[in-house]
Amino acid sequence: MSLYDIPLQTLSGAETTLGEYKGKAVLVVNVASKCGLTPQYEGLEKLQKQYASRGFTVLGVPCNQFGGQEPGSAEEIETFCSTTYGVTFPMLAKLEVNGEGRHPLYSELTASPDADGAAGDVQWNFEKFLVTPEGTVAARFRPQTLPESAELTAAIESTLP
């Protein structure tokens, strides 16, 4: 099964897949509203605005598996993201990224190694996976990598269609 074929649901409850973004570079990020890394939303939105016209999107994936830091309902998450950070990029419904309940999207994504060659479980909120316009994982960035980092922006630019 390709990344494009995995059934997903938007934050508003609509059925979707990554196939909707075929031909675009996509930065898939597990997000949380009550985390010390939550200010990364600001940098993610800057990436969205900077690169959207060039075939790129951020895709936020709320996850409550790390310290219960995303406890809200879909409506609460949407309101927080739009009013606090002005988020315009698409958001999926809450998913599990690790463990027995790991969503199939993350089963595929976590098979990809980071820059140090380590694959496996997501370490914390705001781990980032850059998906090519062809639907393969180009790079994996651990939570501490800021959206505006040279390493991440260079990877995005090299992956743009």
RAZI-V565263 format. One record per residue. N is the residue number from 1. PHI is phi in whole degrees, 0 to 359 (* if undefined). NEAR is the number of other ideal C-beta (glycine too) atoms within 8 Angstrom. D_CENTER is the distance of its C-alpha to the mean C-alpha in whole Angstrom. Layout:
# RAZI-V565263
n=N phi=PHI near=NEAR d_center=D_CENTER
n=N phi=PHI near=NEAR d_center=D_CENTER
This chain:
# RAZI-V565263
n=1 phi=* near=5 d_center=20
n=2 phi=277 near=6 d_center=17
n=3 phi=306 near=12 d_center=13
n=4 phi=292 near=9 d_center=15
n=5 phi=264 near=8 d_center=17
n=6 phi=287 near=12 d_center=15
n=7 phi=295 near=7 d_center=16
n=8 phi=226 near=11 d_center=13
n=9 phi=225 near=9 d_center=14
n=10 phi=287 near=12 d_center=13
n=11 phi=300 near=11 d_center=13
n=12 phi=276 near=6 d_center=17
n=13 phi=100 near=7 d_center=17
n=14 phi=282 near=6 d_center=18
n=15 phi=286 near=6 d_center=17
n=16 phi=204 near=8 d_center=15
n=17 phi=213 near=9 d_center=14
n=18 phi=292 near=14 d_center=11
n=19 phi=303 near=7 d_center=15
n=20 phi=299 near=6 d_center=15
n=21 phi=254 near=10 d_center=13
n=22 phi=306 near=9 d_center=15
n=23 phi=91 near=6 d_center=17
n=24 phi=243 near=10 d_center=14
n=25 phi=277 near=16 d_center=12
n=26 phi=232 near=12 d_center=8
n=27 phi=257 near=15 d_center=5
n=28 phi=271 near=12 d_center=2
n=29 phi=227 near=14 d_center=2
n=30 phi=279 near=14 d_center=5
n=31 phi=243 near=16 d_center=7
n=32 phi=208 near=15 d_center=11
n=33 phi=274 near=13 d_center=14
n=34 phi=237 near=7 d_center=16
n=35 phi=245 near=13 d_center=15
n=36 phi=299 near=3 d_center=17
n=37 phi=267 near=10 d_center=14
n=38 phi=307 near=12 d_center=13
n=39 phi=302 near=6 d_center=15
n=40 phi=297 near=11 d_center=12
n=41 phi=307 near=12 d_center=11
n=42 phi=299 near=8 d_center=14
n=43 phi=293 near=11 d_center=13
n=44 phi=296 near=16 d_center=9
n=45 phi=293 near=14 d_center=12
n=46 phi=297 near=10 d_center=14
n=47 phi=299 near=16 d_center=12
n=48 phi=302 near=13 d_center=12
n=49 phi=292 near=8 d_center=16
n=50 phi=290 near=6 d_center=17
n=51 phi=246 near=12 d_center=15
n=52 phi=303 near=8 d_center=15
n=53 phi=288 near=3 d_center=18
n=54 phi=254 near=7 d_center=18
n=55 phi=90 near=9 d_center=16
n=56 phi=222 near=14 d_center=12
n=57 phi=211 near=12 d_center=9
n=58 phi=274 near=13 d_center=6
n=59 phi=231 near=14 d_center=5
n=60 phi=277 near=13 d_center=4
n=61 phi=233 near=14 d_center=5
n=62 phi=302 near=16 d_center=9
n=63 phi=214 near=15 d_center=10
n=64 phi=252 near=10 d_center=14
n=65 phi=275 near=7 d_center=15
n=66 phi=247 near=10 d_center=15
n=67 phi=67 near=4 d_center=18
n=68 phi=60 near=6 d_center=18
n=69 phi=271 near=12 d_center=16
n=70 phi=225 near=15 d_center=14
n=71 phi=278 near=6 d_center=18
n=72 phi=289 near=9 d_center=18
n=73 phi=284 near=5 d_center=18
n=74 phi=303 near=11 d_center=16
n=75 phi=296 near=7 d_center=19
n=76 phi=295 near=9 d_center=18
n=77 phi=296 near=15 d_center=15
n=78 phi=299 near=11 d_center=15
n=79 phi=297 near=8 d_center=18
n=80 phi=300 near=10 d_center=17
n=81 phi=296 near=14 d_center=14
n=82 phi=285 near=9 d_center=16
n=83 phi=278 near=6 d_center=19
n=84 phi=276 near=7 d_center=18
n=85 phi=239 near=8 d_center=16
n=86 phi=63 near=7 d_center=16
n=87 phi=297 near=11 d_center=13
n=88 phi=245 near=6 d_center=13
n=89 phi=285 near=11 d_center=10
n=90 phi=294 near=9 d_center=10
n=91 phi=232 near=14 d_center=8
n=92 phi=266 near=14 d_center=9
n=93 phi=293 near=10 d_center=12
n=94 phi=304 near=10 d_center=12
n=95 phi=229 near=12 d_center=11
n=96 phi=266 near=10 d_center=13
n=97 phi=255 near=14 d_center=11
n=98 phi=226 near=9 d_center=14
n=99 phi=80 near=6 d_center=18
n=100 phi=298 near=3 d_center=20
n=101 phi=268 near=5 d_center=18
n=102 phi=306 near=11 d_center=15
n=103 phi=293 near=9 d_center=13
n=104 phi=305 near=9 d_center=14
n=105 phi=302 near=13 d_center=11
n=106 phi=281 near=14 d_center=10
n=107 phi=298 near=9 d_center=14
n=108 phi=286 near=11 d_center=13
n=109 phi=299 near=12 d_center=10
n=110 phi=287 near=13 d_center=12
n=111 phi=286 near=6 d_center=15
n=112 phi=274 near=9 d_center=14
n=113 phi=278 near=8 d_center=16
n=114 phi=276 near=10 d_center=15
n=115 phi=298 near=8 d_center=17
n=116 phi=269 near=5 d_center=20
n=117 phi=88 near=6 d_center=20
n=118 phi=266 near=6 d_center=18
n=119 phi=258 near=9 d_center=16
n=120 phi=101 near=4 d_center=16
n=121 phi=309 near=6 d_center=15
n=122 phi=292 near=10 d_center=12
n=123 phi=280 near=6 d_center=14
n=124 phi=190 near=9 d_center=12
n=125 phi=300 near=14 d_center=10
n=126 phi=72 near=12 d_center=7
n=127 phi=282 near=14 d_center=7
n=128 phi=237 near=12 d_center=6
n=129 phi=236 near=13 d_center=7
n=130 phi=265 near=17 d_center=8
n=131 phi=256 near=14 d_center=10
n=132 phi=287 near=10 d_center=13
n=133 phi=299 near=11 d_center=15
n=134 phi=269 near=4 d_center=17
n=135 phi=92 near=10 d_center=14
n=136 phi=248 near=7 d_center=14
n=137 phi=279 near=12 d_center=12
n=138 phi=271 near=10 d_center=13
n=139 phi=198 near=9 d_center=12
n=140 phi=230 near=14 d_center=11
n=141 phi=235 near=14 d_center=11
n=142 phi=289 near=8 d_center=12
n=143 phi=306 near=9 d_center=11
n=144 phi=287 near=4 d_center=14
n=145 phi=286 near=10 d_center=13
n=146 phi=287 near=8 d_center=13
n=147 phi=304 near=11 d_center=11
n=148 phi=271 near=8 d_center=15
n=149 phi=296 near=9 d_center=16
n=150 phi=300 near=5 d_center=18
n=151 phi=299 near=9 d_center=17
n=152 phi=287 near=15 d_center=13
n=153 phi=295 near=10 d_center=15
n=154 phi=296 near=8 d_center=17
n=155 phi=295 near=12 d_center=15
n=156 phi=299 near=14 d_center=13
n=157 phi=299 near=7 d_center=17
n=158 phi=283 near=7 d_center=18
n=159 phi=256 near=11 d_center=16
n=160 phi=302 near=11 d_center=16
n=161 phi=293 near=7 d_center=19
